[in-house]
Amino acid sequence: AGPPPADDHPPDPPPRRRPAARSGTGLRILLQETDDTQADQERLRQVIMLLRDYPGEDAVTLSIRQQDGVEVDLALPRARVCPELLSRLRSAVGAWGRVEALRATA
């Protein structure tokens, strides 16, 4: 006699792309607050405009490091993380920030 019929099913369902993309990739943007409030606001405006150009399912977090050293985290609209977006964001933040693509470790 063979194994019970319950053992005939595959152990894992086929992977679903959307949930994996939603939880598997993210973006963290770190901006350093400076004495030039107008320039800081312009950098932030550029970052948000770029994210709108790349709509998607990847989570985006903005961390602003204030002059007193305190870091404030904000959730931004989801975007599609890709090499072009990363390059454009890095150009926008320049020496006043950092852009990190995050990948799930699971």
Backbone hydrogen bonds, N-H to C=O, Kabsch-Sander energy under -0.5 kcal/mol:
donor,donor_aa,acceptor,acceptor_aa,energy
7,D,4,P,-2.0
8,D,5,P,-1.9
9,H,6,A,-0.8
17,R,15,P,-0.5
20,A,16,R,-1.3
21,A,17,R,-2.6
22,R,18,R,-2.6
23,S,19,P,-2.4
24,G,20,A,-2.1
25,T,21,A,-1.3
26,G,102,L,-2.3
27,L,59,A,-2.1
28,R,100,E,-2.9
29,I,61,T,-2.9
30,L,28,R,-0.5
30,L,98,R,-3.2
31,L,29,I,-0.5
31,L,63,S,-3.0
32,Q,96,W,-3.2
33,E,31,L,-0.5
33,E,65,R,-3.0
37,T,35,D,-1.2
40,D,36,D,-2.3
41,Q,37,T,-2.5
42,E,38,Q,-2.0
43,R,39,A,-2.3
44,L,40,D,-2.2
45,R,41,Q,-2.4
46,Q,42,E,-2.4
47,V,43,R,-2.2
48,I,44,L,-2.3
49,M,45,R,-2.3
50,L,46,Q,-2.4
51,L,47,V,-2.2
52,R,48,I,-1.9
53,D,49,M,-1.1
53,D,50,L,-0.5
54,Y,50,L,-0.5
54,Y,51,L,-1.2
56,G,78,R,-0.5
58,D,79,A,-2.3
59,A,22,R,-0.5
59,A,25,T,-1.0
60,V,76,L,-0.6
61,T,27,L,-2.8
62,L,74,L,-3.4
63,S,29,I,-3.4
63,S,61,T,-0.5
64,I,62,L,-0.5
64,I,72,V,-2.9
65,R,31,L,-3.1
65,R,63,S,-0.6
66,Q,64,I,-0.9
66,Q,70,V,-3.0
69,G,66,Q,-2.3
72,V,64,I,-2.5
74,L,62,L,-3.1
76,L,60,V,-2.5
79,A,58,D,-2.2
80,R,54,Y,-3.0
81,V,79,A,-0.8
86,L,82,C,-2.4
87,S,83,P,-2.3
88,R,84,E,-2.4
89,L,85,L,-2.8
90,R,86,L,-2.4
91,S,87,S,-1.9
92,A,88,R,-2.0
93,V,89,L,-2.5
94,G,90,R,-1.8
96,W,93,V,-1.8
97,G,94,G,-1.0
98,R,30,L,-2.2
100,E,28,R,-3.0
102,L,26,G,-3.0
104,A,24,G,-2.5
